[in-house]
Amino acid sequence: MNLAKKLDDIRDASSKRIPEEKLTVMHRRTDELRNSGIMDHVIKPGDQLPPFALPNQNSEIVNSADLLSSGAVVLTVFRGHW
């Protein structure tokens, strides 16, 4: 299964669990954000990021320069629990 299919499956499952009135608000707010022009300022696939140092899942600081010394880096952001 490819990523697009997995994401579609997640969206389909979510739409069955989330009440219709909440989905309506979510979709409306998403449209408002897109129409605001914010997408012109987001990082896009292939963009080069500035150097960074961030904590990993073990609270250890990871430096982007160290990671890049071994090859390409894929960065994933997980919102987790707030």
mmCIF file of the N, C-alpha and C atoms, coordinates in Angstrom:
data_MODEL
# 
_entry.id   MODEL 
# 
loop_
_atom_site.group_PDB 
_atom_site.id 
_atom_site.type_symbol 
_atom_site.label_atom_id 
_atom_site.label_alt_id 
_atom_site.label_comp_id 
_atom_site.label_asym_id 
_atom_site.label_entity_id 
_atom_site.label_seq_id 
_atom_site.pdbx_PDB_ins_code 
_atom_site.Cartn_x 
_atom_site.Cartn_y 
_atom_site.Cartn_z 
_atom_site.occupancy 
_atom_site.B_iso_or_equiv 
_atom_site.pdbx_formal_charge 
_atom_site.auth_seq_id 
_atom_site.auth_comp_id 
_atom_site.auth_asym_id 
_atom_site.auth_atom_id 
_atom_site.pdbx_PDB_model_num 
ATOM 1   N N  . MET A 1 1  ? 0.852   -1.176 0.000  1.00 0.00 ? 1  MET A N  1 
ATOM 2   C CA . MET A 1 1  ? 0.000   0.000  0.000  1.00 0.00 ? 1  MET A CA 1 
ATOM 3   C C  . MET A 1 1  ? 0.901   1.245  0.000  1.00 0.00 ? 1  MET A C  1 
ATOM 4   N N  . ASN A 1 2  ? 0.592   2.188  -0.877 1.00 0.00 ? 2  ASN A N  1 
ATOM 5   C CA . ASN A 1 2  ? 1.407   3.402  -0.945 1.00 0.00 ? 2  ASN A CA 1 
ATOM 6   C C  . ASN A 1 2  ? 0.899   4.464  0.039  1.00 0.00 ? 2  ASN A C  1 
ATOM 7   N N  . LEU A 1 3  ? 1.687   5.517  0.209  1.00 0.00 ? 3  LEU A N  1 
ATOM 8   C CA . LEU A 1 3  ? 1.360   6.554  1.175  1.00 0.00 ? 3  LEU A CA 1 
ATOM 9   C C  . LEU A 1 3  ? 0.036   7.233  0.857  1.00 0.00 ? 3  LEU A C  1 
ATOM 10  N N  . ALA A 1 4  ? -0.221  7.525  -0.397 1.00 0.00 ? 4  ALA A N  1 
ATOM 11  C CA . ALA A 1 4  ? -1.468  8.198  -0.767 1.00 0.00 ? 4  ALA A CA 1 
ATOM 12  C C  . ALA A 1 4  ? -2.677  7.357  -0.353 1.00 0.00 ? 4  ALA A C  1 
ATOM 13  N N  . LYS A 1 5  ? -2.591  6.066  -0.558 1.00 0.00 ? 5  LYS A N  1 
ATOM 14  C CA . LYS A 1 5  ? -3.690  5.166  -0.179 1.00 0.00 ? 5  LYS A CA 1 
ATOM 15  C C  . LYS A 1 5  ? -3.863  5.137  1.336  1.00 0.00 ? 5  LYS A C  1 
ATOM 16  N N  . LYS A 1 6  ? -2.752  5.088  2.067  1.00 0.00 ? 6  LYS A N  1 
ATOM 17  C CA . LYS A 1 6  ? -2.834  5.095  3.535  1.00 0.00 ? 6  LYS A CA 1 
ATOM 18  C C  . LYS A 1 6  ? -3.489  6.381  4.035  1.00 0.00 ? 6  LYS A C  1 
ATOM 19  N N  . LEU A 1 7  ? -3.086  7.512  3.465  1.00 0.00 ? 7  LEU A N  1 
ATOM 20  C CA . LEU A 1 7  ? -3.660  8.792  3.879  1.00 0.00 ? 7  LEU A CA 1 
ATOM 21  C C  . LEU A 1 7  ? -5.148  8.858  3.555  1.00 0.00 ? 7  LEU A C  1 
ATOM 22  N N  . ASP A 1 8  ? -5.531  8.343  2.393  1.00 0.00 ? 8  ASP A N  1 
ATOM 23  C CA . ASP A 1 8  ? -6.956  8.288  2.039  1.00 0.00 ? 8  ASP A CA 1 
ATOM 24  C C  . ASP A 1 8  ? -7.726  7.440  3.043  1.00 0.00 ? 8  ASP A C  1 
ATOM 25  N N  . ASP A 1 9  ? -7.157  6.300  3.425  1.00 0.00 ? 9  ASP A N  1 
ATOM 26  C CA . ASP A 1 9  ? -7.811  5.418  4.395  1.00 0.00 ? 9  ASP A CA 1 
ATOM 27  C C  . ASP A 1 9  ? -7.972  6.107  5.749  1.00 0.00 ? 9  ASP A C  1 
ATOM 28  N N  . ILE A 1 10 ? -6.945  6.851  6.166  1.00 0.00 ? 10 ILE A N  1 
ATOM 29  C CA . ILE A 1 10 ? -7.019  7.575  7.437  1.00 0.00 ? 10 ILE A CA 1 
ATOM 30  C C  . ILE A 1 10 ? -8.109  8.635  7.376  1.00 0.00 ? 10 ILE A C  1 
ATOM 31  N N  . ARG A 1 11 ? -8.162  9.373  6.265  1.00 0.00 ? 11 ARG A N  1 
ATOM 32  C CA . ARG A 1 11 ? -9.207  10.403 6.094  1.00 0.00 ? 11 ARG A CA 1 
ATOM 33  C C  . ARG A 1 11 ? -10.592 9.784  6.124  1.00 0.00 ? 11 ARG A C  1 
ATOM 34  N N  . ASP A 1 12 ? -10.758 8.663  5.433  1.00 0.00 ? 12 ASP A N  1 
ATOM 35  C CA . ASP A 1 12 ? -12.058 7.995  5.405  1.00 0.00 ? 12 ASP A CA 1 
ATOM 36  C C  . ASP A 1 12 ? -12.478 7.532  6.798  1.00 0.00 ? 12 ASP A C  1 
ATOM 37  N N  . ALA A 1 13 ? -11.542 6.933  7.535  1.00 0.00 ? 13 ALA A N  1 
ATOM 38  C CA . ALA A 1 13 ? -11.852 6.457  8.886  1.00 0.00 ? 13 ALA A CA 1 
ATOM 39  C C  . ALA A 1 13 ? -12.185 7.624  9.803  1.00 0.00 ? 13 ALA A C  1 
ATOM 40  N N  . SER A 1 14 ? -11.444 8.723  9.683  1.00 0.00 ? 14 SER A N  1 
ATOM 41  C CA . SER A 1 14 ? -11.694 9.897  10.523 1.00 0.00 ? 14 SER A CA 1 
ATOM 42  C C  . SER A 1 14 ? -13.065 10.491 10.236 1.00 0.00 ? 14 SER A C  1 
ATOM 43  N N  . SER A 1 15 ? -13.416 10.549 8.979  1.00 0.00 ? 15 SER A N  1 
ATOM 44  C CA . SER A 1 15 ? -14.703 11.164 8.621  1.00 0.00 ? 15 SER A CA 1 
ATOM 45  C C  . SER A 1 15 ? -15.874 10.361 9.178  1.00 0.00 ? 15 SER A C  1 
ATOM 46  N N  . LYS A 1 16 ? -15.667 9.095  9.475  1.00 0.00 ? 16 LYS A N  1 
ATOM 47  C CA . LYS A 1 16 ? -16.730 8.264  10.066 1.00 0.00 ? 16 LYS A CA 1 
ATOM 48  C C  . LYS A 1 16 ? -16.799 8.436  11.584 1.00 0.00 ? 16 LYS A C  1 
ATOM 49  N N  . ARG A 1 17 ? -15.682 8.827  12.213 1.00 0.00 ? 17 ARG A N  1 
ATOM 50  C CA . ARG A 1 17 ? -15.634 8.980  13.669 1.00 0.00 ? 17 ARG A CA 1 
ATOM 51  C C  . ARG A 1 17 ? -15.966 10.388 14.138 1.00 0.00 ? 17 ARG A C  1 
ATOM 52  N N  . ILE A 1 18 ? -15.645 11.380 13.314 1.00 0.00 ? 18 ILE A N  1 
ATOM 53  C CA . ILE A 1 18 ? -15.822 12.783 13.715 1.00 0.00 ? 18 ILE A CA 1 
ATOM 54  C C  . ILE A 1 18 ? -17.237 13.232 13.356 1.00 0.00 ? 18 ILE A C  1 
ATOM 55  N N  . PRO A 1 19 ? -17.949 13.836 14.309 1.00 0.00 ? 19 PRO A N  1 
ATOM 56  C CA . PRO A 1 19 ? -19.307 14.315 14.016 1.00 0.00 ? 19 PRO A CA 1 
ATOM 57  C C  . PRO A 1 19 ? -19.314 15.298 12.839 1.00 0.00 ? 19 PRO A C  1 
ATOM 58  N N  . GLU A 1 20 ? -20.375 15.245 12.070 1.00 0.00 ? 20 GLU A N  1 
ATOM 59  C CA . GLU A 1 20 ? -20.497 16.058 10.850 1.00 0.00 ? 20 GLU A CA 1 
ATOM 60  C C  . GLU A 1 20 ? -20.282 17.547 11.107 1.00 0.00 ? 20 GLU A C  1 
ATOM 61  N N  . GLU A 1 21 ? -20.854 18.078 12.204 1.00 0.00 ? 21 GLU A N  1 
ATOM 62  C CA . GLU A 1 21 ? -20.723 19.517 12.466 1.00 0.00 ? 21 GLU A CA 1 
ATOM 63  C C  . GLU A 1 21 ? -19.264 19.893 12.747 1.00 0.00 ? 21 GLU A C  1 
ATOM 64  N N  . LYS A 1 22 ? -18.508 18.999 13.357 1.00 0.00 ? 22 LYS A N  1 
ATOM 65  C CA . LYS A 1 22 ? -17.089 19.273 13.607 1.00 0.00 ? 22 LYS A CA 1 
ATOM 66  C C  . LYS A 1 22 ? -16.281 19.159 12.316 1.00 0.00 ? 22 LYS A C  1 
ATOM 67  N N  . LEU A 1 23 ? -16.621 18.199 11.478 1.00 0.00 ? 23 LEU A N  1 
ATOM 68  C CA . LEU A 1 23 ? -15.954 18.082 10.177 1.00 0.00 ? 23 LEU A CA 1 
ATOM 69  C C  . LEU A 1 23 ? -16.176 19.329 9.342  1.00 0.00 ? 23 LEU A C  1 
ATOM 70  N N  . THR A 1 24 ? -17.390 19.862 9.384  1.00 0.00 ? 24 THR A N  1 
ATOM 71  C CA . THR A 1 24 ? -17.714 21.065 8.628  1.00 0.00 ? 24 THR A CA 1 
ATOM 72  C C  . THR A 1 24 ? -16.835 22.227 9.075  1.00 0.00 ? 24 THR A C  1 
ATOM 73  N N  . VAL A 1 25 ? -16.675 22.392 10.391 1.00 0.00 ? 25 VAL A N  1 
ATOM 74  C CA . VAL A 1 25 ? -15.823 23.458 10.921 1.00 0.00 ? 25 VAL A CA 1 
ATOM 75  C C  . VAL A 1 25 ? -14.373 23.234 10.492 1.00 0.00 ? 25 VAL A C  1 
ATOM 76  N N  . MET A 1 26 ? -13.890 21.991 10.619 1.00 0.00 ? 26 MET A N  1 
ATOM 77  C CA . MET A 1 26 ? -12.508 21.687 10.240 1.00 0.00 ? 26 MET A CA 1 
ATOM 78  C C  . MET A 1 26 ? -12.251 22.019 8.774  1.00 0.00 ? 26 MET A C  1 
ATOM 79  N N  . HIS A 1 27 ? -13.153 21.604 7.896  1.00 0.00 ? 27 HIS A N  1 
ATOM 80  C CA . HIS A 1 27 ? -12.975 21.855 6.463  1.00 0.00 ? 27 HIS A CA 1 
ATOM 81  C C  . HIS A 1 27 ? -13.047 23.348 6.139  1.00 0.00 ? 27 HIS A C  1 
ATOM 82  N N  . ARG A 1 28 ? -13.967 24.044 6.804  1.00 0.00 ? 28 ARG A N  1 
ATOM 83  C CA . ARG A 1 28 ? -14.091 25.488 6.562  1.00 0.00 ? 28 ARG A CA 1 
ATOM 84  C C  . ARG A 1 28 ? -12.807 26.208 6.999  1.00 0.00 ? 28 ARG A C  1 
ATOM 85  N N  . ARG A 1 29 ? -12.287 25.881 8.164  1.00 0.00 ? 29 ARG A N  1 
ATOM 86  C CA . ARG A 1 29 ? -11.063 26.517 8.651  1.00 0.00 ? 29 ARG A CA 1 
ATOM 87  C C  . ARG A 1 29 ? -9.863  26.173 7.765  1.00 0.00 ? 29 ARG A C  1 
ATOM 88  N N  . THR A 1 30 ? -9.803  24.937 7.293  1.00 0.00 ? 30 THR A N  1 
ATOM 89  C CA . THR A 1 30 ? -8.717  24.541 6.379  1.00 0.00 ? 30 THR A CA 1 
ATOM 90  C C  . THR A 1 30 ? -8.784  25.373 5.105  1.00 0.00 ? 30 THR A C  1 
ATOM 91  N N  . ASP A 1 31 ? -9.981  25.533 4.558  1.00 0.00 ? 31 ASP A N  1 
ATOM 92  C CA . ASP A 1 31 ? -10.147 26.350 3.352  1.00 0.00 ? 31 ASP A CA 1 
ATOM 93  C C  . ASP A 1 31 ? -9.740  27.801 3.612  1.00 0.00 ? 31 ASP A C  1 
ATOM 94  N N  . GLU A 1 32 ? -10.118 28.331 4.790  1.00 0.00 ? 32 GLU A N  1 
ATOM 95  C CA . GLU A 1 32 ? -9.753  29.707 5.121  1.00 0.00 ? 32 GLU A CA 1 
ATOM 96  C C  . GLU A 1 32 ? -8.233  29.867 5.194  1.00 0.00 ? 32 GLU A C  1 
ATOM 97  N N  . LEU A 1 33 ? -7.565  28.898 5.785  1.00 0.00 ? 33 LEU A N  1 
ATOM 98  C CA . LEU A 1 33 ? -6.102  28.958 5.853  1.00 0.00 ? 33 LEU A CA 1 
ATOM 99  C C  . LEU A 1 33 ? -5.489  28.929 4.462  1.00 0.00 ? 33 LEU A C  1 
ATOM 100 N N  . ARG A 1 34 ? -5.939  28.006 3.633  1.00 0.00 ? 34 ARG A N  1 
ATOM 101 C CA . ARG A 1 34 ? -5.402  27.919 2.271  1.00 0.00 ? 34 ARG A CA 1 
ATOM 102 C C  . ARG A 1 34 ? -5.629  29.213 1.501  1.00 0.00 ? 34 ARG A C  1 
ATOM 103 N N  . ASN A 1 35 ? -6.806  29.801 1.662  1.00 0.00 ? 35 ASN A N  1 
ATOM 104 C CA . ASN A 1 35 ? -7.141  31.035 0.941  1.00 0.00 ? 35 ASN A CA 1 
ATOM 105 C C  . ASN A 1 35 ? -6.424  32.262 1.499  1.00 0.00 ? 35 ASN A C  1 
ATOM 106 N N  . SER A 1 36 ? -5.830  32.142 2.689  1.00 0.00 ? 36 SER A N  1 
ATOM 107 C CA . SER A 1 36 ? -5.147  33.271 3.313  1.00 0.00 ? 36 SER A CA 1 
ATOM 108 C C  . SER A 1 36 ? -3.789  33.555 2.676  1.00 0.00 ? 36 SER A C  1 
ATOM 109 N N  . GLY A 1 37 ? -3.279  32.610 1.883  1.00 0.00 ? 37 GLY A N  1 
ATOM 110 C CA . GLY A 1 37 ? -1.959  32.778 1.285  1.00 0.00 ? 37 GLY A CA 1 
ATOM 111 C C  . GLY A 1 37 ? -0.852  32.136 2.100  1.00 0.00 ? 37 GLY A C  1 
ATOM 112 N N  . ILE A 1 38 ? -1.201  31.506 3.206  1.00 0.00 ? 38 ILE A N  1 
ATOM 113 C CA . ILE A 1 38 ? -0.194  30.902 4.081  1.00 0.00 ? 38 ILE A CA 1 
ATOM 114 C C  . ILE A 1 38 ? 0.612   29.824 3.357  1.00 0.00 ? 38 ILE A C  1 
ATOM 115 N N  . MET A 1 39 ? -0.008  29.160 2.395  1.00 0.00 ? 39 MET A N  1 
ATOM 116 C CA . MET A 1 39 ? 0.680   28.080 1.687  1.00 0.00 ? 39 MET A CA 1 
ATOM 117 C C  . MET A 1 39 ? 1.841   28.591 0.845  1.00 0.00 ? 39 MET A C  1 
ATOM 118 N N  . ASP A 1 40 ? 1.861   29.901 0.571  1.00 0.00 ? 40 ASP A N  1 
ATOM 119 C CA . ASP A 1 40 ? 2.979   30.487 -0.175 1.00 0.00 ? 40 ASP A CA 1 
ATOM 120 C C  . ASP A 1 40 ? 4.245   30.567 0.676  1.00 0.00 ? 40 ASP A C  1 
ATOM 121 N N  . HIS A 1 41 ? 4.104   30.365 1.983  1.00 0.00 ? 41 HIS A N  1 
ATOM 122 C CA . HIS A 1 41 ? 5.229   30.541 2.909  1.00 0.00 ? 41 HIS A CA 1 
ATOM 123 C C  . HIS A 1 41 ? 5.649   29.264 3.631  1.00 0.00 ? 41 HIS A C  1 
ATOM 124 N N  . VAL A 1 42 ? 5.039   28.134 3.291  1.00 0.00 ? 42 VAL A N  1 
ATOM 125 C CA . VAL A 1 42 ? 5.385   26.882 3.971  1.00 0.00 ? 42 VAL A CA 1 
ATOM 126 C C  . VAL A 1 42 ? 6.537   26.187 3.258  1.00 0.00 ? 42 VAL A C  1 
ATOM 127 N N  . ILE A 1 43 ? 7.209   25.325 3.994  1.00 0.00 ? 43 ILE A N  1 
ATOM 128 C CA . ILE A 1 43 ? 8.289   24.521 3.421  1.00 0.00 ? 43 ILE A CA 1 
ATOM 129 C C  . ILE A 1 43 ? 7.666   23.527 2.447  1.00 0.00 ? 43 ILE A C  1 
ATOM 130 N N  . LYS A 1 44 ? 8.286   23.401 1.294  1.00 0.00 ? 44 LYS A N  1 
ATOM 131 C CA . LYS A 1 44 ? 7.775   22.498 0.261  1.00 0.00 ? 44 LYS A CA 1 
ATOM 132 C C  . LYS A 1 44 ? 8.766   21.353 0.051  1.00 0.00 ? 44 LYS A C  1 
ATOM 133 N N  . PRO A 1 45 ? 8.288   20.228 -0.461 1.00 0.00 ? 45 PRO A N  1 
ATOM 134 C CA . PRO A 1 45 ? 9.206   19.116 -0.744 1.00 0.00 ? 45 PRO A CA 1 
ATOM 135 C C  . PRO A 1 45 ? 10.376  19.590 -1.600 1.00 0.00 ? 45 PRO A C  1 
ATOM 136 N N  . GLY A 1 46 ? 11.576  19.224 -1.171 1.00 0.00 ? 46 GLY A N  1 
ATOM 137 C CA . GLY A 1 46 ? 12.776  19.602 -1.896 1.00 0.00 ? 46 GLY A CA 1 
ATOM 138 C C  . GLY A 1 46 ? 13.434  20.876 -1.396 1.00 0.00 ? 46 GLY A C  1 
ATOM 139 N N  . ASP A 1 47 ? 12.714  21.670 -0.577 1.00 0.00 ? 47 ASP A N  1 
ATOM 140 C CA . ASP A 1 47 ? 13.312  22.876 -0.012 1.00 0.00 ? 47 ASP A CA 1 
ATOM 141 C C  . ASP A 1 47 ? 14.444  22.496 0.929  1.00 0.00 ? 47 ASP A C  1 
ATOM 142 N N  . GLN A 1 48 ? 15.479  23.332 0.972  1.00 0.00 ? 48 GLN A N  1 
ATOM 143 C CA . GLN A 1 48 ? 16.579  23.112 1.896  1.00 0.00 ? 48 GLN A CA 1 
ATOM 144 C C  . GLN A 1 48 ? 16.297  23.889 3.178  1.00 0.00 ? 48 GLN A C  1 
ATOM 145 N N  . LEU A 1 49 ? 16.373  23.200 4.308  1.00 0.00 ? 49 LEU A N  1 
ATOM 146 C CA . LEU A 1 49 ? 16.138  23.837 5.599  1.00 0.00 ? 49 LEU A CA 1 
ATOM 147 C C  . LEU A 1 49 ? 17.420  24.461 6.122  1.00 0.00 ? 49 LEU A C  1 
ATOM 148 N N  . PRO A 1 50 ? 17.283  25.480 6.961  1.00 0.00 ? 50 PRO A N  1 
ATOM 149 C CA . PRO A 1 50 ? 18.475  26.011 7.620  1.00 0.00 ? 50 PRO A CA 1 
ATOM 150 C C  . PRO A 1 50 ? 18.978  24.988 8.642  1.00 0.00 ? 50 PRO A C  1 
ATOM 151 N N  . PRO A 1 51 ? 20.229  25.086 9.049  1.00 0.00 ? 51 PRO A N  1 
ATOM 152 C CA . PRO A 1 51 ? 20.730  24.162 10.074 1.00 0.00 ? 51 PRO A CA 1 
ATOM 153 C C  . PRO A 1 51 ? 19.855  24.224 11.330 1.00 0.00 ? 51 PRO A C  1 
ATOM 154 N N  . PHE A 1 52 ? 19.696  23.076 11.992 1.00 0.00 ? 52 PHE A N  1 
ATOM 155 C CA . PHE A 1 52 ? 18.885  23.046 13.199 1.00 0.00 ? 52 PHE A CA 1 
ATOM 156 C C  . PHE A 1 52 ? 19.421  22.014 14.183 1.00 0.00 ? 52 PHE A C  1 
ATOM 157 N N  . ALA A 1 53 ? 19.020  22.171 15.425 1.00 0.00 ? 53 ALA A N  1 
ATOM 158 C CA . ALA A 1 53 ? 19.294  21.197 16.476 1.00 0.00 ? 53 ALA A CA 1 
ATOM 159 C C  . ALA A 1 53 ? 17.993  21.032 17.256 1.00 0.00 ? 53 ALA A C  1 
ATOM 160 N N  . LEU A 1 54 ? 17.488  19.804 17.310 1.00 0.00 ? 54 LEU A N  1 
ATOM 161 C CA . LEU A 1 54 ? 16.200  19.528 17.951 1.00 0.00 ? 54 LEU A CA 1 
ATOM 162 C C  . LEU A 1 54 ? 16.309  18.295 18.836 1.00 0.00 ? 54 LEU A C  1 
ATOM 163 N N  . PRO A 1 55 ? 15.468  18.217 19.876 1.00 0.00 ? 55 PRO A N  1 
ATOM 164 C CA . PRO A 1 55 ? 15.472  17.002 20.684 1.00 0.00 ? 55 PRO A CA 1 
ATOM 165 C C  . PRO A 1 55 ? 14.746  15.868 19.952 1.00 0.00 ? 55 PRO A C  1 
ATOM 166 N N  . ASN A 1 56 ? 15.275  14.651 20.096 1.00 0.00 ? 56 ASN A N  1 
ATOM 167 C CA . ASN A 1 56 ? 14.602  13.489 19.535 1.00 0.00 ? 56 ASN A CA 1 
ATOM 168 C C  . ASN A 1 56 ? 13.639  12.903 20.570 1.00 0.00 ? 56 ASN A C  1 
ATOM 169 N N  . GLN A 1 57 ? 13.098  11.736 20.298 1.00 0.00 ? 57 GLN A N  1 
ATOM 170 C CA . GLN A 1 57 ? 12.122  11.121 21.193 1.00 0.00 ? 57 GLN A CA 1 
ATOM 171 C C  . GLN A 1 57 ? 12.706  10.772 22.557 1.00 0.00 ? 57 GLN A C  1 
ATOM 172 N N  . ASN A 1 58 ? 14.034  10.767 22.669 1.00 0.00 ? 58 ASN A N  1 
ATOM 173 C CA . ASN A 1 58 ? 14.699  10.475 23.940 1.00 0.00 ? 58 ASN A CA 1 
ATOM 174 C C  . ASN A 1 58 ? 15.240  11.738 24.605 1.00 0.00 ? 58 ASN A C  1 
ATOM 175 N N  . SER A 1 59 ? 14.800  12.891 24.111 1.00 0.00 ? 59 SER A N  1 
ATOM 176 C CA . SER A 1 59 ? 15.228  14.202 24.613 1.00 0.00 ? 59 SER A CA 1 
ATOM 177 C C  . SER A 1 59 ? 16.709  14.479 24.378 1.00 0.00 ? 59 SER A C  1 
ATOM 178 N N  . GLU A 1 60 ? 17.328  13.748 23.452 1.00 0.00 ? 60 GLU A N  1 
ATOM 179 C CA . GLU A 1 60 ? 18.724  13.990 23.075 1.00 0.00 ? 60 GLU A CA 1 
ATOM 180 C C  . GLU A 1 60 ? 18.745  14.984 21.922 1.00 0.00 ? 60 GLU A C  1 
ATOM 181 N N  . ILE A 1 61 ? 19.634  15.955 21.965 1.00 0.00 ? 61 ILE A N  1 
ATOM 182 C CA . ILE A 1 61 ? 19.722  16.950 20.905 1.00 0.00 ? 61 ILE A CA 1 
ATOM 183 C C  . ILE A 1 61 ? 20.357  16.322 19.667 1.00 0.00 ? 61 ILE A C  1 
ATOM 184 N N  . VAL A 1 62 ? 19.673  16.481 18.540 1.00 0.00 ? 62 VAL A N  1 
ATOM 185 C CA . VAL A 1 62 ? 20.146  15.964 17.256 1.00 0.00 ? 62 VAL A CA 1 
ATOM 186 C C  . VAL A 1 62 ? 20.449  17.161 16.369 1.00 0.00 ? 62 VAL A C  1 
ATOM 187 N N  . ASN A 1 63 ? 21.631  17.194 15.801 1.00 0.00 ? 63 ASN A N  1 
ATOM 188 C CA . ASN A 1 63 ? 22.094  18.302 14.977 1.00 0.00 ? 63 ASN A CA 1 
ATOM 189 C C  . ASN A 1 63 ? 21.959  17.919 13.506 1.00 0.00 ? 63 ASN A C  1 
ATOM 190 N N  . SER A 1 64 ? 21.350  18.790 12.717 1.00 0.00 ? 64 SER A N  1 
ATOM 191 C CA . SER A 1 64 ? 21.123  18.484 11.303 1.00 0.00 ? 64 SER A CA 1 
ATOM 192 C C  . SER A 1 64 ? 22.425  18.272 10.541 1.00 0.00 ? 64 SER A C  1 
ATOM 193 N N  . ALA A 1 65 ? 23.473  19.021 10.880 1.00 0.00 ? 65 ALA A N  1 
ATOM 194 C CA . ALA A 1 65 ? 24.755  18.861 10.185 1.00 0.00 ? 65 ALA A CA 1 
ATOM 195 C C  . ALA A 1 65 ? 25.314  17.455 10.404 1.00 0.00 ? 65 ALA A C  1 
ATOM 196 N N  . ASP A 1 66 ? 25.167  16.935 11.621 1.00 0.00 ? 66 ASP A N  1 
ATOM 197 C CA . ASP A 1 66 ? 25.623  15.573 11.900 1.00 0.00 ? 66 ASP A CA 1 
ATOM 198 C C  . ASP A 1 66 ? 24.835  14.559 11.079 1.00 0.00 ? 66 ASP A C  1 
ATOM 199 N N  . LEU A 1 67 ? 23.535  14.749 11.001 1.00 0.00 ? 67 LEU A N  1 
ATOM 200 C CA . LEU A 1 67 ? 22.709  13.824 10.227 1.00 0.00 ? 67 LEU A CA 1 
ATOM 201 C C  . LEU A 1 67 ? 23.071  13.877 8.742  1.00 0.00 ? 67 LEU A C  1 
ATOM 202 N N  . LEU A 1 68 ? 23.243  15.083 8.222  1.00 0.00 ? 68 LEU A N  1 
ATOM 203 C CA . LEU A 1 68 ? 23.541  15.247 6.792  1.00 0.00 ? 68 LEU A CA 1 
ATOM 204 C C  . LEU A 1 68 ? 24.918  14.698 6.420  1.00 0.00 ? 68 LEU A C  1 
ATOM 205 N N  . SER A 1 69 ? 25.809  14.567 7.387  1.00 0.00 ? 69 SER A N  1 
ATOM 206 C CA . SER A 1 69 ? 27.130  14.027 7.075  1.00 0.00 ? 69 SER A CA 1 
ATOM 207 C C  . SER A 1 69 ? 27.060  12.561 6.664  1.00 0.00 ? 69 SER A C  1 
ATOM 208 N N  . SER A 1 70 ? 25.930  11.919 6.985  1.00 0.00 ? 70 SER A N  1 
ATOM 209 C CA . SER A 1 70 ? 25.735  10.511 6.610  1.00 0.00 ? 70 SER A CA 1 
ATOM 210 C C  . SER A 1 70 ? 24.884  10.338 5.361  1.00 0.00 ? 70 SER A C  1 
ATOM 211 N N  . GLY A 1 71 ? 24.326  11.428 4.834  1.00 0.00 ? 71 GLY A N  1 
ATOM 212 C CA . GLY A 1 71 ? 23.489  11.331 3.640  1.00 0.00 ? 71 GLY A CA 1 
ATOM 213 C C  . GLY A 1 71 ? 22.239  12.186 3.782  1.00 0.00 ? 71 GLY A C  1 
ATOM 214 N N  . ALA A 1 72 ? 21.269  11.932 2.918  1.00 0.00 ? 72 ALA A N  1 
ATOM 215 C CA . ALA A 1 72 ? 20.021  12.708 2.907  1.00 0.00 ? 72 ALA A CA 1 
ATOM 216 C C  . ALA A 1 72 ? 19.243  12.488 4.200  1.00 0.00 ? 72 ALA A C  1 
ATOM 217 N N  . VAL A 1 73 ? 18.441  13.485 4.560  1.00 0.00 ? 73 VAL A N  1 
ATOM 218 C CA . VAL A 1 73 ? 17.658  13.429 5.782  1.00 0.00 ? 73 VAL A CA 1 
ATOM 219 C C  . VAL A 1 73 ? 16.185  13.628 5.437  1.00 0.00 ? 73 VAL A C  1 
ATOM 220 N N  . VAL A 1 74 ? 15.339  12.816 6.042  1.00 0.00 ? 74 VAL A N  1 
ATOM 221 C CA . VAL A 1 74 ? 13.893  12.988 5.940  1.00 0.00 ? 74 VAL A CA 1 
ATOM 222 C C  . VAL A 1 74 ? 13.415  13.428 7.316  1.00 0.00 ? 74 VAL A C  1 
ATOM 223 N N  . LEU A 1 75 ? 12.777  14.579 7.386  1.00 0.00 ? 75 LEU A N  1 
ATOM 224 C CA . LEU A 1 75 ? 12.311  15.134 8.648  1.00 0.00 ? 75 LEU A CA 1 
ATOM 225 C C  . LEU A 1 75 ? 10.809  14.924 8.754  1.00 0.00 ? 75 LEU A C  1 
ATOM 226 N N  . THR A 1 76 ? 10.372  14.335 9.861  1.00 0.00 ? 76 THR A N  1 
ATOM 227 C CA . THR A 1 76 ? 8.952   14.113 10.117 1.00 0.00 ? 76 THR A CA 1 
ATOM 228 C C  . THR A 1 76 ? 8.580   14.833 11.391 1.00 0.00 ? 76 THR A C  1 
ATOM 229 N N  . VAL A 1 77 ? 7.454   15.526 11.375 1.00 0.00 ? 77 VAL A N  1 
ATOM 230 C CA . VAL A 1 77 ? 6.978   16.224 12.561 1.00 0.00 ? 77 VAL A CA 1 
ATOM 231 C C  . VAL A 1 77 ? 5.729   15.508 13.042 1.00 0.00 ? 77 VAL A C  1 
ATOM 232 N N  . PHE A 1 78 ? 5.749   15.089 14.291 1.00 0.00 ? 78 PHE A N  1 
ATOM 233 C CA . PHE A 1 78 ? 4.607   14.411 14.896 1.00 0.00 ? 78 PHE A CA 1 
ATOM 234 C C  . PHE A 1 78 ? 4.057   15.317 15.978 1.00 0.00 ? 78 PHE A C  1 
ATOM 235 N N  . ARG A 1 79 ? 2.807   15.698 15.859 1.00 0.00 ? 79 ARG A N  1 
ATOM 236 C CA . ARG A 1 79 ? 2.206   16.610 16.828 1.00 0.00 ? 79 ARG A CA 1 
ATOM 237 C C  . ARG A 1 79 ? 2.094   15.977 18.206 1.00 0.00 ? 79 ARG A C  1 
ATOM 238 N N  . GLY A 1 80 ? 1.804   14.719 18.260 1.00 0.00 ? 80 GLY A N  1 
ATOM 239 C CA . GLY A 1 80 ? 1.692   14.036 19.545 1.00 0.00 ? 80 GLY A CA 1 
ATOM 240 C C  . GLY A 1 80 ? 0.546   14.575 20.375 1.00 0.00 ? 80 GLY A C  1 
ATOM 241 N N  . HIS A 1 81 ? 0.675   14.456 21.664 1.00 0.00 ? 81 HIS A N  1 
ATOM 242 C CA . HIS A 1 81 ? -0.360  14.919 22.594 1.00 0.00 ? 81 HIS A CA 1 
ATOM 243 C C  . HIS A 1 81 ? 0.041   16.274 23.145 1.00 0.00 ? 81 HIS A C  1 
ATOM 244 N N  . TRP A 1 82 ? -0.906  17.153 23.262 1.00 0.00 ? 82 TRP A N  1 
ATOM 245 C CA . TRP A 1 82 ? -0.603  18.513 23.721 1.00 0.00 ? 82 TRP A CA 1 
ATOM 246 C C  . TRP A 1 82 ? -0.854  18.610 25.199 1.00 0.00 ? 82 TRP A C  1 
# 
